[in-house]
Amino acid sequence: MLRSRSCIFACFLWLFACGQSDVDGDGLTFEVEEALGTDPNDPDSDGDGLDDGEEDSWGTDPLDRDSDVDGLDDGEEDSWGTDPLNEDSDDDGLLDGEEVLELLGCDPLSPDSDDDGVDDGVEAVLTDACDEEDIDGDGLLDDDEVYLPGCDPSSPDSDDDGVDDAVEAEFTHACDEEDIDGDGLPEEYEDALGTDPNDSDSDGDGLDDGEEYGDGTDPLDRDSDRDGLEDGFDVAPLEQDPDGDGLGDFDESERGTDPLDEDSDDDGLPDGDEVLELLGCDPLSPDSDGDGVDDAVEVELTYACDEEDIDDDGLPDEDEVAFGSDPAVFDTDDDGLSDRDEVLQGCDPRDADTDDDGLSDLGESRIGTPCAG
């Protein structure tokens, strides 16, 4: 009987020892691991890099690799120094896992990773990164915009006045200055340029000061390129002759030619040549003298556009056009008779043998017989 009791007591001691033992060395006894559901033979049951005992003491789940579901394993959070029980350790609106694994330049322990005054959550929405120096691309650094009055580092035009923050800040050290005359230039900017902040068109040329500043013209000079045309009426207020035809914009305006087309009448002659060099040419008419011969043809032979008989055959050009002969050729059919002589004798200036009798028109003329037989 005594021996039997001793055996029972020994078994009890063995069971107690087993329950209090820590086979896998994770700091948890068999009994505790059994209660938690962890593996008593594996110190890191969920394989997250933290021993089960560490997780139990920290309050993380030893059966879940990512206790706060932020994209980082609990062990990774330990390495980064983030809170494995807080999905957003720095409270910047971004998950710790996003900051570490997905976004550029983000520190999961700092709500403003690049110290530019803009929270990572704002930068990441606009740029997919946390280290952009100018997230709105307006030319002002974010940390400057944070301290300048009225500037929003996430908007290139913080006050929606049509003037970029960089322009406003350059002269006003703010992004919300009023524009009294509505020309697109802040008051301080107008002061710097010398324009009138109470007059949208300081030089009275038909263009607002802001428009001139943007286009590069002088808001204090009615005629920026000195071509005789006020900027507001000049299609190219920075070029005296934008089409390069030899006529300035003012001359083209006066004559009605196109200042952006070197050959307004499409006759093959530049407007400047027709006006300044050639005789009798109209840059708005491809046939200046109305004789049926294009100016370019006349100019090639006579250096003028108003010759009545450019081939000097005695037959006016308009008559040649009517008869079908070539006004640029003395003897169109090359039969030895000028076009005029053929017409006077009843011959066809386009046919060397008008009546097809085998005798040329010149031969008929020599023997005195008519071309028509």
Secondary structure, DSSP 8 states (H G I E B T S, - for coil): -HHHHHHHHHHHHHHHHHHH--TT-SS--HHHHHHHT--TT-S-TT-SSS-HHHHHHHT--TT-S-TT-SSS-HHHHHHHT--TT-SSTT-SSS-HHIIIIISBT--TT-SSTT-SSS-HHHHHHHHSBS--S-TT-SSS-HHHHHHSTT--TT-SSTT-SSS-HHHHHHHHSSS----TT-SS--HHHHHHHT--TT-SSTT-SSS-HHHHHHHT--TT-S-TT-SSS-GGG-SSTT-S-TT-SS--HHHHHHHT--TT-S-TT-SSS-HHHHHHTSBS--TT-SSTT-SSS-HHHHHHHHSBS--S-TT-SSS-HHHHHHHT--TT-SSTT-SSS-HHHHHHTT--TT-SSTT-SSS-HHHHHHHT--TT-
